[in-house]
Amino acid sequence: MTLLSEVKQTPITNGLTANRAQSAQYEKLATFNLSAYGAMSFPLAFAGLPIYLHAPDFYAVSFGQSLAALGAVLLALRLFDALQDPVIGYLSDKFHTYRRRVLIFGVLMLALGFWMLFHPLPQFPLAWFALSILICTTGFSVVSINFQTLGGLWRIREEDRTKVTGSREAIGLVGLLIAAAAPAFLAGLGGSAAAFHWMTLGYLPILGIATWLLFHWMDSASLRLPSHAQKSPLKNSWWKLLSHRWRHIFFGLFFLNTFASAIPAVLVLFFIRDRLGAESFTGLFLLIYFLSGALSMPIWTRFARKFGKVRAWEISLAAAIFTFSWATFLQQGDIVEYALICAFSGMALGADLALPPAILADHIADDKCEGDASRLFSIMAFLSKSALAIATGLALPLLGIMGYHPSAGADVELSYMLTLIYAGLPCVFKLGALCGLFYFEKNLVMKTSAV
């Protein structure tokens, strides 16, 4: 069973002629074009860790800013960043004929904000921190939403879309891993301030090369353009856009699964330190997790081609639940066992990154709603960021109510409560998403016009 078949079959006497007529509508997925398109995911993923992980520590240590003030600024900017995504999606659809200029605008904002972030004015560090992150994250959202939209509009075979999203996310995970290792490596050459200076100095040409490759791909790629009736997104209000039953189901299940994954992302450092007593292995665990996600992309591409994208997503959810439930039984010192959990749950991460965007791209092609593509992908971005914000606002206060505090590993009862929220609660939500996929599978794989 395949998801949202893009070309409706019509009776043609000569079957060979029919196949040729259908295949002629699609672009052959060449390795160079796949790499040229996916290259932009490297600088996009690379920017994430320095913004949210390294920058607060840099401003706290180098400029004496309080962690409470930095955290409050970050929380406010995260909320603003999530809320602006639908606006960016709307404007990107409205001005889709100027998409190249929109991308240039976003790239320049991303480059400027990233440079400003690690070259602050010492007189106004907190205000500079807020302004630079605002510029950087806005540019990031403009580029990422339009970048994903272009992949969703690429005129390729339905079975190749998972390969596109999978290779794109694999390149992004490599960028994430390098961003995690770069500051520590560069700090050994001249201190943290020098490390971030050289990191930003190296980031700018990487971003420029990725932009050039993306534009080169745009010049040669066959893209599905909005129909005449869809050229203005004003004709499709947000209410009409979101009233579609297929989208209700898909976005609801996507949010539930993303929220389930966000809870352990918020608590992983606490779990490793206080439950496992393995803080020194944190880097290794994260490396195994993200590397497994990158290496698993060909597996999910093959599963999607063999079983269909929705069924492959179901398989990944079942594997994630089975694997992550082991974490509830871990004790102090279970390093090898947790490393195995990181490896297998990282493989499930690969499916979460590759399959939902490909499913949404199938829907856009089948429903012929290319004029709303940026808004639909911006909804995914909004839901992802909202899930992380809600998980942060739920998991940490819930632990506080239960009496947990950092470094409470000596208290067996408190560390077990941490385990239940870190591993048990996500399994419950993922099980809900899996049951929803089973229940609504027929709706998701039916023709869009029928739902």
C-alpha positions in Angstrom: 0.0 0.0 0.0 1.5 3.3 -1.0 0.7 6.7 0.4 -1.2 9.3 -1.6 -0.3 8.0 -5.1 0.8 11.0 -7.1 -0.4 9.9 -10.6 -3.9 8.6 -11.0 -4.0 5.6 -13.3 -6.0 5.9 -16.6 -6.7 3.0 -18.9 -4.1 3.0 -21.7 -4.0 0.1 -24.1 -0.3 0.0 -24.3 0.9 -0.6 -20.7 4.5 0.2 -21.6 3.5 3.5 -23.0 1.6 4.3 -19.8 4.6 3.6 -17.7 6.8 5.8 -19.9 4.3 8.6 -19.8 4.2 8.5 -16.1 7.9 8.2 -15.5 8.6 11.1 -17.9 6.8 13.5 -15.4 9.5 12.8 -12.8 13.1 13.9 -12.5 15.7 11.2 -12.1 17.2 11.4 -8.6 20.9 11.9 -9.4 23.5 11.7 -6.6 24.9 15.2 -7.3 21.4 16.8 -7.3 20.6 15.0 -4.1 23.8 16.3 -2.5 23.5 19.8 -3.9 20.0 20.1 -2.4 20.8 18.5 0.9 24.0 20.5 1.6 22.0 23.3 3.2 21.0 21.1 6.0 24.6 21.0 7.3 24.9 24.7 8.2 21.3 24.8 9.5 21.9 21.9 11.9 25.4 23.2 12.8 23.9 26.5 14.0 21.5 25.0 16.5 23.8 23.7 19.2 25.9 26.9 19.5 22.8 29.1 19.7 21.0 27.2 22.5 23.8 25.2 24.2 27.1 27.1 23.9 26.0 30.7 23.8 24.3 30.9 27.2 27.4 29.3 28.8 29.7 31.7 26.9 27.8 34.8 28.1 27.6 33.5 31.7 31.3 32.7 31.9 32.8 35.5 29.8 30.4 38.4 30.7 29.0 37.4 34.1 25.4 37.2 33.0 23.0 35.3 35.3 21.7 32.0 34.1 18.2 33.0 35.2 18.3 36.1 32.9 19.7 34.2 30.0 17.2 31.4 30.5 14.3 33.9 30.5 15.5 35.6 27.4 15.9 32.2 25.6 12.4 31.0 26.7 10.8 34.2 25.4 12.8 34.0 22.1 11.9 30.3 21.7 8.2 31.2 22.0 8.5 34.0 19.5 10.5 31.8 17.2 7.7 29.2 17.2 4.9 31.8 16.7 6.7 33.5 13.7 7.0 30.2 11.7 3.4 30.3 10.4 3.9 34.0 9.4 7.1 33.1 7.6 5.3 30.2 5.9 2.4 32.5 4.8 4.8 35.2 3.4 6.9 32.5 1.7 3.8 31.2 -0.1 2.6 34.7 -1.0 6.0 35.6 -2.5 6.9 32.2 -3.9 8.0 33.7 -7.2 10.7 35.5 -5.2 11.9 32.4 -3.3 15.5 32.9 -4.2 15.5 36.4 -2.8 13.7 35.2 0.3 16.4 32.6 0.8 19.1 35.2 0.4 17.4 37.4 3.0 17.2 34.5 5.4 20.9 33.4 4.8 22.1 37.0 5.4 20.1 37.2 8.7 21.4 33.8 9.8 25.0 34.7 9.0 24.8 38.2 10.7 23.1 36.8 13.8 25.5 34.0 14.2 28.5 36.3 13.9 27.0 38.8 16.3 26.2 36.1 18.9 29.9 35.3 19.5 31.2 38.9 19.0 29.2 40.8 21.5 29.4 44.4 22.7 30.7 44.1 26.3 28.7 47.1 27.4 25.3 45.5 26.7 25.9 41.8 26.8 22.3 40.7 27.6 20.6 43.0 25.1 23.2 41.9 22.5 22.5 38.3 23.3 18.8 38.7 22.8 19.1 40.7 19.6 21.7 38.4 17.9 19.6 35.3 18.7 16.4 37.0 17.4 18.2 37.8 14.1 19.8 34.4 13.9 16.7 32.3 14.6 14.5 34.4 12.3 17.0 33.8 9.5 17.2 30.2 10.4 13.4 29.8 10.2 13.2 31.6 6.8 15.8 29.4 5.3 14.7 26.1 6.8 11.0 26.5 5.9 11.7 27.4 2.3 14.4 24.8 2.1 12.0 22.0 3.2 9.3 23.4 0.9 11.6 23.2 -2.1 12.3 19.5 -1.3 8.6 18.9 -1.0 8.0 20.5 -4.4 10.7 18.5 -6.2 9.1 16.6 -9.0 10.4 13.2 -8.2 8.8 9.8 -7.8 6.8 9.2 -4.7 9.1 6.4 -3.5 12.1 8.7 -3.9 10.8 11.3 -1.4 12.0 9.4 1.6 15.4 9.2 0.1 15.5 13.0 -0.3 14.3 13.7 3.3 16.5 10.9 4.6 19.7 12.1 3.0 18.9 15.7 3.9 18.5 14.8 7.6 21.6 12.6 7.6 23.7 15.5 6.4 22.0 17.6 9.1 23.0 15.1 11.8 26.6 15.2 10.6 26.5 19.0 10.9 25.1 18.6 14.4 27.9 16.2 15.5 30.6 18.5 14.1 29.0 21.5 15.9 29.1 19.5 19.2 32.8 18.6 18.8 34.1 21.9 17.3 34.1 24.2 20.4 36.0 21.7 22.6 38.5 21.1 19.8 39.0 24.7 19.0 39.2 25.7 22.7 42.4 23.7 23.0 44.0 26.0 20.4 43.4 29.3 22.3 40.5 29.4 24.8 36.7 29.6 24.5 36.5 33.1 23.1 39.0 32.3 20.3 37.3 29.0 19.7 33.9 30.7 19.0 35.6 33.3 16.9 37.2 30.7 14.6 34.0 28.6 14.6 32.0 31.6 13.3 34.7 32.5 10.9 34.6 28.9 9.4 30.8 28.8 9.5 30.3 31.7 7.1 32.0 30.2 4.0 30.2 26.8 4.7 26.9 28.6 4.7 27.8 30.5 1.5 28.9 27.3 -0.3 25.6 25.5 0.8 23.6 28.5 -0.5 25.4 28.4 -3.8 24.8 24.7 -4.2 21.1 25.1 -3.3 20.7 27.8 -6.0 22.6 25.6 -8.5 20.1 22.8 -7.7 17.2 25.2 -8.1 18.4 26.2 -11.6 18.3 22.6 -12.8 15.6 20.9 -10.6 12.1 20.3 -11.9 9.7 21.8 -9.3 6.0 21.7 -9.1 4.7 25.2 -9.2 1.3 26.4 -7.8 -1.6 26.2 -10.2 -3.2 29.4 -11.4 -6.0 29.0 -8.8 -3.5 28.7 -6.0 -1.1 31.5 -6.8 -2.3 33.7 -3.9 -2.5 32.0 -0.5 -5.0 34.7 0.4 -7.6 32.5 -1.3 -7.0 29.7 1.2 -7.4 31.1 4.7 -5.6 29.4 7.7 -9.0 28.0 8.7 -9.6 26.4 5.3 -6.0 25.2 5.2 -6.3 23.4 8.6 -9.9 22.2 8.2 -8.8 19.3 6.0 -9.3 16.0 7.8 -6.1 14.4 6.5 -4.1 17.3 8.0 -6.0 17.1 11.3 -4.9 13.5 11.6 -1.3 13.9 10.3 -0.4 17.0 12.3 -2.0 15.6 15.5 -0.1 12.4 15.3 3.1 14.3 14.3 2.8 16.6 17.4 2.1 13.6 19.7 5.2 11.8 18.6 7.4 14.9 18.6 6.3 15.8 22.1 7.1 12.2 23.2 10.7 12.6 21.8 11.1 16.1 23.3 10.7 14.9 26.9 13.9 12.8 27.0 15.7 15.5 25.0 15.0 17.9 27.9 16.0 15.4 30.6 18.8 13.4 29.1 21.7 15.2 30.9 19.9 14.7 34.3 19.3 11.0 33.5 22.9 10.3 32.5 24.3 12.0 35.6 21.8 11.2 38.3 20.4 7.8 37.3 23.4 6.2 35.5 26.2 8.1 37.2 27.9 8.3 33.8 28.3 12.1 33.2 31.8 11.6 31.7 30.2 9.4 29.0 27.6 12.0 27.9 29.4 13.0 24.7 29.8 9.4 23.7 26.1 8.6 24.3 25.1 11.6 22.2 27.5 10.6 19.4 26.1 7.1 19.3 22.6 8.4 19.2 23.0 11.0 16.4 25.4 8.8 14.4 22.9 5.9 14.5 20.2 8.3 13.3 22.3 9.3 10.3 23.4 5.8 9.4 19.8 4.5 9.7 18.4 6.7 6.8 19.0 4.1 4.1 17.1 1.5 6.2 14.1 3.7 6.5 14.2 4.6 2.8 14.1 0.9 1.9 11.3 0.2 4.4 9.3 3.1 3.1 9.7 1.8 -0.5 8.8 -1.8 0.5 6.0 -1.2 3.0 4.9 2.4 2.4 5.8 5.5 4.4 3.0 5.2 7.0 3.7 1.6 7.7 7.5 2.3 8.0 6.6 5.0 10.5 4.6 2.5 12.5 7.5 0.1 12.5 9.9 2.9 13.8 7.4 3.8 16.6 7.1 0.2 17.7 10.9 -0.2 17.7 11.3 3.1 19.7 8.8 2.0 22.3 10.3 -1.5 22.7 13.8 -0.1 22.9 13.3 2.9 25.1 11.2 0.9 27.6 14.5 -0.8 28.6 15.7 2.5 30.0 13.2 2.2 32.9 15.1 -0.8 34.2 18.6 0.8 34.1 20.6 1.3 37.3 23.8 3.1 38.2 26.7 2.1 36.0 24.7 0.5 33.2 26.8 2.2 30.6 26.9 -0.5 27.9 23.2 -1.1 28.2 22.4 2.6 27.8 24.8 2.9 24.8 22.8 0.1 23.1 19.5 2.0 23.8 21.1 5.1 22.3 22.0 3.2 19.2 18.6 1.7 18.6 16.6 4.8 19.7 18.9 6.8 17.4 17.7 4.6 14.5 14.1 5.5 15.4 15.1 9.1 15.4 16.1 8.7 11.7 12.6 7.6 10.9 11.1 10.5 12.8 13.2 13.0 10.8 12.8 11.4 7.3 9.3 10.0 7.1 6.9 12.7 8.2 8.2 15.4 5.8 8.1 12.8 3.0 4.5 11.9 3.9 3.5 15.6 3.9 5.3 16.1 0.5 3.1 13.2 -0.9 0.0 14.9 0.4 1.0 18.2 -1.3 1.5 16.5 -4.6 -1.7 14.4 -4.4 -3.9 17.3 -3.2 -2.2 19.7 -5.7 -1.8 22.4 -3.0 1.7 23.6 -4.0 0.5 27.2 -3.3 0.2 26.3 0.4 3.4 24.2 0.7 5.4 26.7 2.7 2.6 27.1 5.2 2.1 23.4 5.6 5.8 22.9 6.3 5.8 25.9 8.6 3.1 24.1 10.7 5.5 21.2 11.1 8.2 23.6 12.3 5.8 25.3 14.7 4.6 22.0 16.1 8.2 20.8 16.6 9.2 23.9 18.5 6.0 24.0 20.5 6.5 20.4 21.5 10.0 21.2 22.9 8.7 24.2 24.7 5.8 22.4 26.3 8.0 19.4 27.2 10.4 21.8 29.0 7.5 23.5 30.7 6.0 20.2 31.8 8.8 17.8 32.6 11.0 20.1 34.7 8.2 21.4 36.9 6.7 17.9 37.3 10.1 16.7 38.6 10.2 19.7 41.0 6.8 18.8 42.4 8.0 15.3 43.0 10.9 16.7 45.0 13.7 16.0 42.5 16.7 18.3 42.3 19.9 18.1 40.2 22.5 15.7 41.6 19.8 13.7 43.4 21.3 10.4 42.2 21.9 9.2 45.8 18.2 9.2 46.4 17.0 6.0 44.8 13.3 7.0 44.9 13.9 10.4 43.3 16.2 9.0 40.6 13.5 6.4 39.8 10.9 9.1 39.4 13.3 10.8 37.0 13.5 7.5 35.1 9.7 7.2 34.8 9.4 10.7 33.4 12.5 10.4 31.2 11.6 7.0 29.7 8.2 5.8 30.8 6.2 8.9 29.9 7.6 9.2 26.3 6.7 5.5 25.7 3.1 6.2 26.7 2.8 9.1 24.3 4.6 7.2 21.5 2.2 4.3 22.1 -0.7 6.8 21.7 0.9 8.0 18.4 1.3 4.4 17.2 -2.3 3.5 18.0 -3.4 6.6 16.2 -1.4 5.6 13.1 -3.0 2.1 13.2 -6.5 3.5 13.7 -6.2 6.2 11.0 -3.9 4.3 8.6 -6.7 3.9 6.1 -7.4 7.7 6.2 -3.7 8.5 5.7 -3.2 6.2 2.8 -6.4 7.0 1.0 -6.6 9.5 -1.8 -6.7 13.0 -0.3 -9.9 13.8 -2.3 -11.6 11.0 -0.4 -11.0 12.4 3.0 
